Amino acid sequence: MENKRTLSQEELVQSIFIIRKKKVMFDFDLALLYGVETRALKQQVKRNLDRFPADFMFQLTKIEWTELITNCDKFPDNIRHYPLRPLAFTEHGVAMLSSVLRSKRAISVNIVIMRAFVQLRQMLESNKELVLRIDELEGRYDKQFKIVFEAIRKMIRKENEPRERIGYKIPGTG
C-alpha cells in the first residue's frame, strides 16, 4: 500500500531530530515520504547493509527511544507503542536510501530532504556568524556599549533555545 502524502518544507525540517549530536530522520518518517511501508524500507536497508555504516544509520537504544517518546508528543500512538525501536538516518544515510529504493519518487523526495538539511545547516550557521560579528563589534567599541551587546546576545540565545522546530535532543547525549 503506497502512501502519497507529502510534507511541506517546514514539516520536513521538523522531522529532523538531533540524536547523538547528529541530525537524523527516522525510518517511519522516511517511509511516509517515500510512499513505502516502514517494513519495506527496513527490508531494503537490511539487504544493503554494507551501504549504511554507523555514521549513516543507527538504531536508537531503548533509553533514547523511551526518552524521545516520553518528551515529544509529535509521534502518533501507533509509533509510540510500536515494539521495535526506529532506525535513525543521518543526512548521508538519507542520500544513500535513494540508491537503495530506486524509484522516481525516492529520487524526488531525496532532493527535497537534502534541501531541508541544507536549510537547517544554513540557519545554524547564520546564527554562528551573527555571534562572531557581535564579538568583533564589541572589541571595537567602548565599554559603554557592553550592555547593548549583552542584550543582543541574550536575544540570540533565546531565539536559539526553542528547538522544537528542529528536533528533540535527548538529555545526556551532548
BAKOLBA-411073 format. One record per residue (C-alpha): residue number from 1; x, y, z. Coordinates in pm, 1 decimal. Layout:
BEGIN
+-----+----------+----------+----------+
: seq :        x :        y :        z :
+-----+----------+----------+----------+
: NUM :        X :        Y :        Z :
...
+-----+----------+----------+----------+
//
This chain:
BEGIN
+-----+----------+----------+----------+
: seq :        x :        y :        z :
+-----+----------+----------+----------+
:   1 :      0.0 :      0.0 :      0.0 :
:   2 :    167.3 :    319.4 :   -117.3 :
:   3 :    112.8 :    641.1 :     76.3 :
:   4 :    114.3 :    956.2 :   -142.9 :
:   5 :    110.0 :   1212.1 :    142.1 :
:   6 :    388.6 :   1468.4 :    121.0 :
:   7 :    524.9 :   1703.7 :    382.3 :
:   8 :    588.6 :   2076.0 :    346.9 :
:   9 :    946.1 :   2204.1 :    379.3 :
:  10 :    868.6 :   2322.1 :    735.4 :
:  11 :    718.2 :   1986.0 :    835.3 :
:  12 :   1021.2 :   1818.7 :    684.4 :
:  13 :   1261.3 :   2032.8 :    888.4 :
:  14 :   1057.0 :   1945.8 :   1198.1 :
:  15 :   1110.5 :   1577.1 :   1120.2 :
:  16 :   1483.8 :   1620.6 :   1168.5 :
:  17 :   1596.2 :   1538.7 :   1521.7 :
:  18 :   1929.5 :   1572.1 :   1696.0 :
:  19 :   2036.8 :   1238.5 :   1842.8 :
:  20 :   2394.0 :   1159.8 :   1948.3 :
:  21 :   2496.0 :   1506.0 :   1823.4 :
:  22 :   2379.4 :   1415.5 :   1471.4 :
:  23 :   2087.4 :   1546.5 :   1269.7 :
:  24 :   1874.1 :   1243.0 :   1181.1 :
:  25 :   1541.7 :   1136.4 :   1037.3 :
:  26 :   1357.7 :    824.2 :   1149.4 :
:  27 :   1264.1 :    528.4 :    932.6 :
:  28 :    887.8 :    578.1 :    981.1 :
:  29 :    901.3 :    943.0 :    864.1 :
:  30 :   1117.8 :    848.9 :    566.5 :
:  31 :    885.9 :    560.9 :    473.5 :
:  32 :    594.0 :    805.1 :    476.1 :
:  33 :    783.2 :   1044.4 :    248.9 :
:  34 :    897.2 :    773.1 :      9.5 :
:  35 :    547.9 :    624.1 :     -5.6 :
:  36 :    651.0 :    279.9 :    117.7 :
:  37 :    578.9 :     79.1 :    430.3 :
:  38 :    834.0 :    112.4 :    709.3 :
:  39 :    879.0 :   -263.5 :    695.2 :
:  40 :    972.2 :   -244.5 :    324.5 :
:  41 :   1218.2 :     38.9 :    385.2 :
:  42 :   1387.5 :   -156.2 :    665.4 :
:  43 :   1397.5 :   -466.5 :    448.5 :
:  44 :   1578.0 :   -281.1 :    168.3 :
:  45 :   1824.9 :   -137.0 :    418.5 :
:  46 :   1887.2 :   -483.6 :    562.9 :
:  47 :   1954.7 :   -622.7 :    213.9 :
:  48 :   2206.9 :   -342.2 :    152.4 :
:  49 :   2358.3 :   -310.7 :    499.4 :
:  50 :   2708.8 :   -251.6 :    363.2 :
:  51 :   2583.4 :     83.7 :    225.5 :
:  52 :   2484.4 :    203.8 :    573.7 :
:  53 :   2782.2 :    232.4 :    809.9 :
:  54 :   2728.9 :    364.4 :   1164.5 :
:  55 :   2777.7 :    726.4 :   1059.7 :
:  56 :   2495.7 :    688.4 :    801.0 :
:  57 :   2242.3 :    497.4 :   1012.6 :
:  58 :   2195.4 :    357.2 :   1362.0 :
:  59 :   1918.8 :    208.5 :   1573.5 :
:  60 :   1810.0 :    402.8 :   1880.3 :
:  61 :   1878.3 :    243.5 :   2217.5 :
:  62 :   1583.5 :    162.3 :   2443.1 :
:  63 :   1676.3 :    456.5 :   2667.0 :
:  64 :   1698.1 :    701.0 :   2374.0 :
:  65 :   1363.7 :    589.0 :   2231.4 :
:  66 :   1189.8 :    596.4 :   2571.2 :
:  67 :   1321.0 :    948.0 :   2639.3 :
:  68 :   1212.7 :   1063.9 :   2297.3 :
:  69 :    856.3 :    931.7 :   2308.2 :
:  70 :    818.0 :   1048.8 :   2667.0 :
:  71 :    926.6 :   1405.5 :   2593.1 :
:  72 :    800.0 :   1456.1 :   2238.4 :
:  73 :    428.1 :   1449.1 :   2164.1 :
:  74 :    480.0 :   1467.1 :   1786.7 :
:  75 :    453.5 :   1091.8 :   1733.6 :
:  76 :    115.7 :    920.2 :   1686.2 :
:  77 :     16.4 :    635.1 :   1917.0 :
:  78 :     90.3 :    362.5 :   1662.7 :
:  79 :    453.8 :    482.1 :   1650.5 :
:  80 :    483.2 :    540.2 :   2026.9 :
:  81 :    367.7 :    187.1 :   2109.7 :
:  82 :    541.1 :      2.2 :   1829.0 :
:  83 :    761.8 :   -267.0 :   1983.4 :
:  84 :   1067.0 :   -205.0 :   1762.1 :
:  85 :   1299.2 :     89.1 :   1804.1 :
:  86 :   1336.9 :    303.2 :   1492.8 :
:  87 :   1638.2 :    338.4 :   1268.8 :
:  88 :   1786.1 :    688.4 :   1257.3 :
:  89 :   1936.2 :    803.8 :    927.4 :
:  90 :   2188.8 :   1085.5 :    904.1 :
:  91 :   2199.4 :   1313.0 :    601.9 :
:  92 :   2435.8 :   1071.6 :    425.6 :
:  93 :   2214.4 :    776.4 :    512.9 :
:  94 :   1913.4 :    952.7 :    365.3 :
:  95 :   2112.1 :   1018.8 :     48.0 :
:  96 :   2203.2 :    650.5 :     30.8 :
:  97 :   1836.3 :    549.1 :     62.6 :
:  98 :   1756.7 :    687.9 :   -281.9 :
:  99 :   2003.1 :    444.6 :   -439.4 :
: 100 :   1857.6 :    154.2 :   -240.6 :
: 101 :   1489.8 :    232.3 :   -306.5 :
: 102 :   1546.1 :    310.4 :   -678.5 :
: 103 :   1219.0 :    480.6 :   -766.2 :
: 104 :   1145.6 :    816.9 :   -925.7 :
: 105 :    961.2 :    916.3 :   -609.9 :
: 106 :   1265.9 :    825.0 :   -397.7 :
: 107 :   1484.7 :   1049.4 :   -610.4 :
: 108 :   1248.3 :   1347.8 :   -598.1 :
: 109 :   1184.8 :   1305.1 :   -224.5 :
: 110 :   1558.0 :   1281.8 :   -164.8 :
: 111 :   1614.8 :   1615.8 :   -335.0 :
: 112 :   1358.5 :   1778.4 :   -105.2 :
: 113 :   1511.6 :   1616.6 :    203.2 :
: 114 :   1864.9 :   1724.7 :    108.5 :
: 115 :   1736.6 :   2081.7 :     68.6 :
: 116 :   1582.3 :   2063.2 :    415.5 :
: 117 :   1914.9 :   1951.8 :    565.8 :
: 118 :   2091.1 :   2236.5 :    382.4 :
: 119 :   1831.3 :   2486.7 :    505.9 :
: 120 :   1879.7 :   2365.6 :    862.1 :
: 121 :   2258.3 :   2388.2 :    830.8 :
: 122 :   2230.4 :   2743.3 :    691.4 :
: 123 :   2004.9 :   2851.1 :    978.2 :
: 124 :   2250.6 :   2716.4 :   1234.9 :
: 125 :   2549.2 :   2867.5 :   1051.8 :
: 126 :   2390.9 :   3212.2 :   1018.1 :
: 127 :   2346.4 :   3230.0 :   1396.2 :
: 128 :   2715.6 :   3142.2 :   1446.9 :
: 129 :   2818.0 :   3417.7 :   1204.1 :
: 130 :   2599.5 :   3669.7 :   1386.7 :
: 131 :   2762.2 :   3585.6 :   1720.1 :
: 132 :   3110.8 :   3624.6 :   1567.7 :
: 133 :   3021.1 :   3963.1 :   1419.1 :
: 134 :   2887.4 :   4086.4 :   1753.0 :
: 135 :   3210.5 :   3975.9 :   1924.4 :
: 136 :   3408.2 :   4166.9 :   1662.7 :
: 137 :   3199.3 :   4482.0 :   1705.6 :
: 138 :   3221.0 :   4462.1 :   2082.1 :
: 139 :   3600.5 :   4460.1 :   2059.8 :
: 140 :   3595.5 :   4779.9 :   1855.2 :
: 141 :   3371.4 :   4994.7 :   2072.8 :
: 142 :   3383.3 :   5137.7 :   2423.6 :
: 143 :   3254.1 :   4961.5 :   2728.0 :
: 144 :   2950.2 :   5191.6 :   2718.2 :
: 145 :   2805.4 :   4961.9 :   2451.6 :
: 146 :   2871.0 :   4648.2 :   2654.7 :
: 147 :   2512.5 :   4646.6 :   2784.4 :
: 148 :   2377.9 :   4668.0 :   2429.1 :
: 149 :   2592.2 :   4375.7 :   2312.3 :
: 150 :   2491.2 :   4165.0 :   2612.3 :
: 151 :   2123.1 :   4233.8 :   2539.0 :
: 152 :   2172.4 :   4129.3 :   2174.5 :
: 153 :   2344.1 :   3807.0 :   2285.6 :
: 154 :   2054.1 :   3726.7 :   2518.9 :
: 155 :   1808.7 :   3775.4 :   2231.8 :
: 156 :   2015.1 :   3545.5 :   2008.4 :
: 157 :   2028.8 :   3276.5 :   2277.9 :
: 158 :   1654.3 :   3298.8 :   2334.8 :
: 159 :   1596.7 :   3274.4 :   1960.3 :
: 160 :   1808.6 :   2959.1 :   1951.7 :
: 161 :   1660.5 :   2797.2 :   2264.6 :
: 162 :   1329.8 :   2654.8 :   2136.1 :
: 163 :   1441.9 :   2360.0 :   1925.8 :
: 164 :   1101.2 :   2200.9 :   1876.9 :
: 165 :   1112.0 :   2310.0 :   1511.5 :
: 166 :   1438.9 :   2129.5 :   1451.3 :
: 167 :   1400.2 :   1821.8 :   1662.6 :
: 168 :   1434.5 :   1679.2 :   2007.3 :
: 169 :   1773.5 :   1648.3 :   2175.4 :
: 170 :   1794.2 :   1356.5 :   2416.6 :
: 171 :   1935.6 :   1462.9 :   2755.7 :
: 172 :   2279.6 :   1326.1 :   2830.7 :
: 173 :   2384.5 :   1276.0 :   2468.4 :
: 174 :   2553.8 :   1614.5 :   2428.5 :
+-----+----------+----------+----------+
//
